[in-house]
């Protein structure tokens, strides 16, 4: 953790400080940003980084070492009244501070401080602002090493994805039975032998199952794959290394030489919506323009609406990517939330619009990495339906 960098960001945001708070490990962001790793947290602690001056903390006497290793003076409390007095002293001279809070819970990923604590802090006389943009700067941005690990994960996953479609084709050609579950296990085995890990998944879905964005096959009840079926594969993983970040993609295909016209049409609409969203980011990055998560969602969603399928696009356009599949940076979202966080350099996110009809669903997903001057798709890009034969 670099206190000087945090303080510079606070001054740029016109904030008097950033108050971190936790009880029973409820705020994982606090621990990651502060590089703090206490084993036991059964009492409330506070750590305040002011825009100017030295940080300071407030901890319970029972766990006086919970902030050990962090710079600044740390005071203890034991009773309720001394906690209130201590918090008042901790924030003395501050008017507007940041906390892991989001007005109206518009960005739930950073809205981690409970309502009662918000009331307690406000009672000291300070205004509370969201820390959402600060969290991006000190949690969501990648190092050069993380980018390289992402790119390497992408090369491995793109290979496994291609092999998964090839396996379907080979089994169909030989007359063997193959199910969604079989393909998902093939992919997981590929991850293991390629030195990658994942939290769950992948998604392998046929026909109507494709229209469930979070469908995952089970050993019992997964569908067989036949000629004439549409298939969606969504797979995500990262290298099995410290600080590695995810690569997350979705491709779709058809088991036969010529896809039905309705399937082809929906694929092209989704593909073009994806490309419009990517182009929106790339144009802004090249021009040095400010762009927000909701702007990117609008670029994809408005195109799908224009084509008459807006009601069938039921999720946001994309999510932040980090050490977890869903990271803490800006999401490409103006549906589930109005994500007005700006997209900042050295962050990565998915762009994955979809149309989900009763008979089948199409989603096309790429990862976009933004640096100081450009935005780029970090892996292979699907331009046509995969012909599985």
Secondary structure, 3 states (H helix, E strand, C coil): CCHHHHHHHHHHCCCCEEEEEECCCCCHHHHHHHCCCCCCCCCCEEEEEECCCCCEEEEEHHHCCCCCCCCCEEEEECCHHHHHHHHHHHCCCCCEEEECCCHHHCCCCCCCCCHHHHHHHHCCCCEEEECHHHHHHHHHCCCHHHHHHHHHHHHHHHHHHHHHHHHHHHHHHHCCCCEHHHHHHHHHHHHHHCCEECCCCCEEEEHHHHHCCCCCCCCCCCCECCCCCEEEEEEEEEECCCCCCCEEEEEEEECCCCCCHHHHHHHHHHHHHHHHHHHHHHHHHHHCCCCEHHHHHHHHHHHHHHCCCHHHCCCCCECEECCCCCCCCCCECCCCCCCCCECCCCEEEEECCEEECCCCEEECEEEEEECCCCEEECCCCCCCCEECC
